[in-house]
């Protein structure tokens, strides 16, 4: 089982013919992802050869869906064009749009997120500024290395790309049902809570690992959701325990003020909801092992 992405997912790549899109399309294909097309209006009708796999280029997302039955789009277009690309995906009603691009203006993200809501949220958005989503052994959409883990029983949701990779590697012998990198921008599509709800409903996910970071209140809200709605064990890690207060760190997207948004405040909120929280990624992985070992 998996959430949102599986072996039957048909993926198109918006921005496939750019350098980054080409590189990661090749890697996704190597991981077994069913990439059925790219989208570039200037190169419509062409095909791109990826080591013997011919991938057609379409002029629009709508055309790509009509011709291939695609149900996932991964977006690698430059930041100044990303809003238009996401809006196009939403208009085409593709079920899942994974926005990898970083550096998108917050008002652009706010605009396409509001637009998705106006269109009744028929398109789930993951990102922006995220590593994507992987269901090991089935499909990999984004930039997550496909060879650092295997299929297994853990669900992972993370704000941080690099910590996503580290946690997957730390627990590679147990493996993952799905790992989702939701991104750390101030405004994102899919949240910790969305992923927690999906993993709670996935019969093959036995334990959930949640990675957050300082700034904002997403982890506190997730803790409240866990307390009320999640019966599976959850292990957490919050990046930023050594960060000085009053500083915006990394891409956390919010200034830490008072106790709100600090790693300690988030840790306490999660522990109050019954979540075991590690002080380091390695300690967090150890907690997950102990729970699964029973």
N, C-alpha and C positions, 0 to 999 in steps of 0.2 A: 504494500500500500504506500501511498505518498500523498502529499497535499499539493494541489495546484499544477503539478507537473509530473508526467509519467511517460512510459515508453511509447504511448500512442499520441503524444503531443506533437503537433505539426508547427514548426517554428519558421517565421520569416525574420529577416534581419534588415531593419531600416538603417541605412548607412553601410551596407555590406561591402560596397565597392571602395570605401575609404580605407586607409592604411590600417586603422584599428579594427574596423569591421572585418576586413579580410583576414587579419591575423587571428581574431577570435572565432570567426566562422570556421576556419580550418581546425582550430582546437576543439570547438564544439562538435564538429563532425567526427573528429577522432575519438570523442567520448561517446559516440553512438547517438548523438542528438539528431532527430529527424528534421534537418533544415531543408525546407521545401522551396525557399525563394528569398530573394533580396528585393529591396525597394529603392529605386532611384529614378525619378522621372526623366533624367537626362540620359540614362542608359537602358531604358525600357526596351525589351526585345533581345537584349544580349544574354549570354550565359557566361558564368565564371567557372573555370575548371579548378577544383580543389583536389589535387592528387587523384584524378580520374573520376571524381564525382562532379557532374555538371549541375550547377545550380542556376536556375533562370532568374533574370532580373525583371521586375514588374514596375510599371509606372506609378501605381498607387497601392495602398494597403488594401483597398476594396477589391481591386483587380486580383491581387495576390490571393486573397481569401476565396474569391469566386473560382479561381483556376486551381487552387491547391487544397482548399479546405483548411487552411491554416487557422490555428486557434491560440497561438502565442506569437507576440512580436517582441524582439529585443532591439533596443534603440541605441545606436552608437553615433548618432549624428552630432555635429558640433553644437556647443551650448546655445549659440544664438539662433539656431534652427530647431532646437529641441521642442519648444512649446508647440510649434506647428506640427511637428512629427507626432507628438502625443495626441494632439487634437484630431489629427487624421486617423490615428488608431482608434480613438474613442468614437469618432463618426462612423467608422467601419464596424463598430461593435465587436471588436476582437476581445475575447474573454480575458486575456492576460497580456499586459504590456509591461515589460521589464526595462526600466530606464537606467542605463549604466552611466551616462554622461555626468561628469562633475562640473562644478562652476556655473550651474544654471542660476540665473537671477531669481531671488525668492519670489518676486511678484509674478514671474513666469510660471513657477511651480504652483503658486496659489491660484493662478488663472486656470491652468489645465486641471488641477484637482477640483476646483469649483465646477468646471465644465463637465467633468465626469459625473459629479453629483447631479447636475442639471439633466444629464442624460440617464439618470436613474442607476448610476454605478454598474452599468452592464460590463464595463471594462475594469478589471482589478489592476491597479497600478502598483508595481513594486519599484521603490526608488523615489527620486533620482539619487545620483552619487552613491551607487551601491554595487556590490560584486555580483548580484543576481541570485539565482536559485538553482539548486542541484538536487536531483533525486538519484543518488549513486547507482550506477549500473543500468539506469534507464534513460535519463536525459539531463543535460547540463546547459543552462541558458545564462550567459554572462561571462564573467572572467574568473570564476572559481576554478582552481586547478582540479582537474578531474581524477588525478591519480593519488590523492593524499588520503583517501578513505575508501570504504566499501559500503555496500548496503547493510543496514542494521536496524536497531530498535530505538535509536535516539532521534528526537526532533530538535533542531537548532534554529533559534532566531537571534539575530545579532545586528546591532547598529554598526559595528566596525568590520571592515573587510578583512584586515590582517588578523584580527582576533577570531574571525570566522574560520580562517585557514588553520590557525594554531589549534583551536579546539577540535576541529575535524581530525587533525593529525594526532593530537593527544589521545583521542578516543578511536583511532583508526581500526583497532583490533575488534571493537564492538560494532562500529559502523552506524550509519544514519539512515533514517527513513527519508527525510528531506532536510536540507539546510537552506535557510533563507537569510540573505543579507538585505536588511531593509533600508540601510543608509542612515547617515547621521545629520542630514540637513535639517534646518528649523521646521520645514514643512515636507512631509513625505506622504506617500500614498498608504500602502499597507503598514500597519503598526504592530508592535509587540502583541497587543491584544488580539488583533486579527489572526496572527499566527498561533497564539496560544489556544484560541478557540478551535482552529482547524486541527491542531495536533491533539487536542482533547477528544475530538470526534474521530480521529484516525485510529482504527482498531489495532494497527500494527506499530504504533508509537507507544513505547512503554514509559519513557522518561523524556522530559523536555529540558533543554539547556537554554537559558536566556542570558544574552550578553548585552549590557547597557553601558552607558558612559555618563560622565558628569554633565550637568546642564539640563535645563528643562525639567519636566515632571513626568515624562513618559513612563519611567520605571515605577514611580509611585502609583500612577494610574493602573499600570499592569499588575502591581501587587494587589490593589483593591479588586481587580478582576479575578485574579487567581484565587483569592480568599473566597469569593462568592461562586465561582464557576468551574474551577479546575480541580479534578480529583486525582489526576496523575501526579507523581512526584516531579517537582521543578527544582533545578539547580541553577543558581545565578552567579554572575560575575559582573562587577561594575568597574570599568576602567577609570582611573583618575584618583586613586586614594592618596597619591603623593602630590597632587596638583595644588598649587597655592590658591586660596580663596580669592575671589574677585577677578580671576583671570578667565578669559575664554580660551579653552584648550582644544587643540585639534579642530575637528569639524563638529564639535558637540552642539554648536549653534546657539548657545545661550550663556550669559554671564552668570556665574555662581554668586548668589547673594544670600547672606545669612546662612541658615542651614539648608534652605530649599535648594535642591539641585546638586548638593554635594554627594560624594560617593558614600559617606557615612550615613547620610539621611536616606539614601536609596537602599543601602544595605539593611538599615533598621526597618524600613517599610516592607521590604521583601521578607525579612525574617519574621516579622509580625504576621505575615500571610502564610507562614509555614515553609518558606523557601530556604533551602540551605545555600549560603552565599560563601564562595571562596574568596580569599584575599589575592590570589594569583590565578591565572588560567590553569596552571598545573594542579593547584589545590582544588580548583573547581572540578577538573576532570577526575581527581581522586574521589571527591564526594559522589560524583555520578557513578563511578565504579562500585563504591560501597553500597549505594542504594540498589543497583541492579544485581549485586551479588546476594542481596537479601539479608 
